[in-house]
């Protein structure tokens, strides 16, 4: 087993329950970690034998572009797509963070973390 992490994927998206959030948008940070059997890739040196982190980045950007009220919903969609498109992934961990959330306070970011296994 091994882990692959794609950290600090930065996107601008339109998530939130407030009307202004779906119109004005916000900056987001997404961190993804997946567990998979990396033994074959370690021996073969072939991309087809591992989890392509370029694909993970692409999935995150596509799913973040779809408006949602809750960050939990976005994280679940990201993990569902990873499981669907990356057959070697056994489990995943996604953190979605909203930078400078509109919550009337001096808050750098709010984050949710979702962990799922096949």
C-alpha positions in Angstrom: 0.0 0.0 0.0 1.0 3.6 -0.5 -0.4 7.1 -0.5 -0.5 9.8 -3.1 -1.2 13.4 -2.1 -2.2 16.3 -4.2 -2.0 19.4 -1.9 -3.2 22.9 -2.1 -5.2 22.8 -5.3 -6.4 26.4 -5.6 -9.7 27.2 -7.4 -12.3 29.9 -7.6 -15.8 28.5 -7.2 -19.4 29.4 -6.3 -20.4 27.2 -3.3 -22.5 28.2 -0.3 -25.9 28.6 1.1 -25.9 32.4 0.8 -27.1 34.0 -2.4 -24.0 36.2 -2.6 -21.7 33.2 -2.5 -23.3 31.7 -5.6 -23.0 35.0 -7.4 -19.7 36.4 -6.2 -17.8 33.2 -5.5 -14.8 32.6 -3.3 -11.3 31.2 -3.3 -11.0 27.6 -2.3 -8.2 25.1 -1.4 -8.6 21.4 -1.9 -6.3 18.7 -0.6 -6.6 15.1 -1.7 -4.9 12.0 -0.4 -5.6 8.5 -1.8 -4.4 5.1 -0.8 -3.6 2.5 -3.4 -1.3 -0.5 -4.0 1.7 1.2 -5.5 3.9 -1.9 -5.6 3.4 -2.6 -9.3 4.2 1.0 -10.3 7.3 0.9 -8.1 8.6 -2.0 -10.2 7.3 -1.2 -13.7 7.9 2.6 -13.8 4.6 2.9 -15.9 2.0 5.5 -15.4 -0.8 3.0 -16.1 0.2 1.1 -12.9 -0.3 4.0 -10.5 -2.8 6.8 -9.6 -2.3 9.7 -12.0 -2.2 12.9 -9.9 -2.9 14.9 -13.1 -6.2 13.2 -13.3 -6.9 13.9 -9.6 -6.2 17.6 -10.2 -8.6 17.5 -13.2 -11.4 15.8 -11.3 -11.1 18.3 -8.4 -11.3 21.3 -10.8 -14.2 19.9 -12.7 -16.2 19.1 -9.5 -15.4 22.4 -7.9 -16.9 24.1 -11.0 -20.3 22.6 -10.2 -22.2 24.9 -7.7 -23.2 23.3 -4.4 -24.6 24.6 -1.2 -22.4 22.4 1.0 -18.7 21.7 0.8 -19.5 18.1 2.1 -21.4 17.5 -1.1 -18.5 18.7 -3.3 -16.0 16.5 -1.4 -18.3 13.5 -1.9 -18.5 14.1 -5.6 -14.7 14.4 -5.8 -14.2 11.1 -4.0 -17.0 9.3 -6.1 -15.2 10.4 -9.3 -11.8 9.3 -8.1 -13.2 5.9 -7.2 -15.0 5.7 -10.6 -12.0 6.8 -12.7 -9.1 5.4 -10.7 -9.7 1.7 -10.1 -6.6 1.1 -8.0 -7.7 3.6 -5.3 -8.8 1.8 -2.1 -9.6 4.9 0.0 -9.5 8.6 -0.2 -9.4 11.7 2.0 -10.5 15.1 0.7 -10.4 18.4 2.5 -12.2 21.4 0.9 -11.4 24.8 2.5 -13.2 28.1 1.8 -10.7 31.0 2.1 -12.0 34.1 3.9 -15.6 32.9 4.4 -18.3 35.5 4.7 -19.2 34.8 8.4 -18.8 38.2 10.0 -15.5 37.4 11.7 -11.7 37.3 11.2 -11.5 33.8 9.9 -8.8 32.7 7.5 -10.7 29.6 6.3 -13.3 27.0 7.1 -12.7 23.4 6.1 -14.5 20.1 5.8 -12.8 16.7 5.6 -14.4 13.6 4.1 -12.8 10.1 4.2 -14.3 7.2 2.3 -13.2 3.7 1.4 -14.4 1.3 -1.3 
